[in-house]
Amino acid sequence: MASESPQDTFARRADELREYVFSQPASKFENNPWALAAAIETFANEKGHMMIFRDSKLAVAKEALLAQQPAPRTILEFGTFVGKSALAWGAILRDIHGENIPEDVNVYTFDPDSKMVALTRDFVKLAGMENTIHVLEGFGSDSLNKLVAEGKVTSVDMAFYDHWEKYYLSDLQLLEEKKLWRVGSLAIADNTDMPGAPDYLAYVKAGGSGAAGAVKYESKSYETQGGKGPSVVEISVVLETN
Ligand SMILES: C[S@@+](CC[C@H](N)C(=O)[O-])C[C@H]1O[C@@H](n2cnc3c(N)ncnc32)[C@H](O)[C@@H]1O
């Protein structure tokens, strides 16, 4: 019998996760994005391999966001998958800004996989976060170009890179090109060590392109434990904008 492709495994897991969440009382998750993010983590722990942003890594990112000044209002996420991290970003923004989250406080999460987009939209609705977490179907670069053209995104406090590693660097540079960074913005990237994003890592570690007037970054690797063992989260702070 032919073995299942990774794509088919992800799709099957997404169906199982939907069943796992929606077979529980809705009251457990209503208005509670943290509870839903925790349920996704529990499901992943039980099922084994699932490419979610684990709590051990999330803790590092959360600390950076809570310390950010001024407080974050606009978060971009490249790679939605099942919405674990998108729900967590929304929950962090709610912790910071209160239950009545202001209209200009938003998470935009991007994924070309329509199945994952549909699942995450249902999760976002269940958690009562649909006014804050926007799930956009398509490549992150296309969706971001559109948001900028529409005037919906003019400045970014944090961009999270958790999609396919070959896109990390160009999607970081897109924010430079669109002049979306501010001093103190954060670029947070998962899996820079494994499977690895060497061009991205070299770029942020060097502080950016080094060209006159270019964006400058200060970057640090955080080793965390979780899921399949040690893994690195790269957090880069914007020191100067272009
Ligand atoms: C590692 S998963 C994301 C995990 C997610 N952040 C979470 O914690 O649940 C990677 C996702 O990136 C998506 N992806 C691949 N290329 C992309 C692109 N160019 N823009 C946005 N998403 C992309 C894939 O479809 C996949 O669902």
The ligand as an SDF file (V2000), in Angstrom:
LIG
                    3D

 27 29  0  0  0  0  0  0  0  0999 V2000
    4.5200   25.1350   10.2560 C   0  0  0  0  0  0  0  0  0  0  0  0
    2.9290   25.3950    9.5820 S   0  0  0  0  0  0  0  0  0  0  0  0
    2.3370   26.7670   10.5050 C   0  0  0  0  0  0  0  0  0  0  0  0
    1.9830   26.4270   11.9380 C   0  0  0  0  0  0  0  0  0  0  0  0
    1.1250   27.4620   12.6500 C   0  0  0  0  0  0  0  0  0  0  0  0
    1.8350   28.6990   12.7960 N   0  0  0  0  0  0  0  0  0  0  0  0
    0.6450   26.9470   13.9840 C   0  0  0  0  0  0  0  0  0  0  0  0
    1.2720   27.2000   15.0200 O   0  0  0  0  0  0  0  0  0  0  0  0
   -0.3910   26.2320   14.0070 O   0  0  0  0  0  0  0  0  0  0  0  0
    3.3100   26.0470    7.9870 C   0  0  0  0  0  0  0  0  0  0  0  0
    2.1320   26.5280    7.1410 C   0  0  0  0  0  0  0  0  0  0  0  0
    2.6700   27.4660    6.1840 O   0  0  0  0  0  0  0  0  0  0  0  0
    1.8520   27.4410    5.0400 C   0  0  0  0  0  0  0  0  0  0  0  0
    2.5470   28.1200    3.9290 N   0  0  0  0  0  0  0  0  0  0  0  0
    3.4190   27.6110    3.0290 C   0  0  0  0  0  0  0  0  0  0  0  0
    3.8510   28.5750    2.1870 N   0  0  0  0  0  0  0  0  0  0  0  0
    3.2520   29.7400    2.5740 C   0  0  0  0  0  0  0  0  0  0  0  0
    3.3060   31.0960    2.1240 C   0  0  0  0  0  0  0  0  0  0  0  0
    4.0890   31.4590    1.1110 N   0  0  0  0  0  0  0  0  0  0  0  0
    2.5650   32.0280    2.7710 N   0  0  0  0  0  0  0  0  0  0  0  0
    1.7970   31.6760    3.8310 C   0  0  0  0  0  0  0  0  0  0  0  0
    1.7180   30.4130    4.3030 N   0  0  0  0  0  0  0  0  0  0  0  0
    2.4290   29.4630    3.6920 C   0  0  0  0  0  0  0  0  0  0  0  0
    1.5770   25.9390    4.8440 C   0  0  0  0  0  0  0  0  0  0  0  0
    0.4300   25.7370    4.0480 O   0  0  0  0  0  0  0  0  0  0  0  0
    1.4340   25.4580    6.2980 C   0  0  0  0  0  0  0  0  0  0  0  0
    0.0610   25.3600    6.6750 O   0  0  0  0  0  0  0  0  0  0  0  0
  1  2  1  0
  2  3  1  0
  2 10  1  0
  3  4  1  0
  4  5  1  0
  5  6  1  0
  5  7  1  0
  7  8  2  0
  7  9  1  0
 10 11  1  0
 11 12  1  0
 11 26  1  0
 12 13  1  0
 13 14  1  0
 13 24  1  0
 14 15  1  0
 14 23  1  0
 15 16  2  0
 16 17  1  0
 17 18  1  0
 17 23  2  0
 18 19  1  0
 18 20  2  0
 20 21  1  0
 21 22  2  0
 22 23  1  0
 24 25  1  0
 24 26  1  0
 26 27  1  0
M  CHG  2   2   1   9  -1
M  END
$$$$
